[in-house]
């Protein structure tokens, strides 16, 4: 379910930048607009194409769409369609649901969160393998950060914090965020041999929801 979105960043687009101070910005990532209705979400982009293919009963095409995200998988077309229909039914009814997508060639995994009938969060993870594999085009933190900065200006907040990878090697991990009137963009670097960069686009209400969520208790305390 590969998406092609042309922009400075390649997957995150800012609309009406000239009037950015007059009205809230519109953010589109992974082929979907933050804040769009669940009905629109399941009618557009790759998920819309998938569900229409399911309705047509073209199981071969369903498998091909699934393999665009995970080539190594052996998808069951009818199961994929049943799960997609269930998530759509629950999301359009207002239940909180997540839908996964991505682009295998750019080594990107997308997770869309819908709540109360609207798309409230888009989480994109870019795996950055240190091994060059023909046909694959991973995106790295520096490139992604510069794309965001060119589109939105200097971040509202930017800092680094030390971290260790699975081999015990210390790295400086970069973080930055762009705060808007009704939304926030966050970029998070996880360096190392199996590094990755995560970009989160979410409404302020969704950010506040996560902040206020009760923390899991430590069973050893």
Secondary structure, 3 states (H helix, E strand, C coil): CCCCCCCCCCCEEEECHHHCCCCCCEEEECCEECCCEHHHHCCCHHHHHHHHHHHHCCHHHHHHHHHCCCCCCCCCHHHHHHHHHHHHHHHHCCCCEEEEEEECCCCEEEEEEEECCEEEEEEEEEECCCCCCCCCCCCCHHHHHHHHHHHHCCCCEEEEEEEECCCCCEEEEEEEEEECCCEEEEEEEECCCCCEEEEEEEEHHHHHHHHHCCCCCCCCC
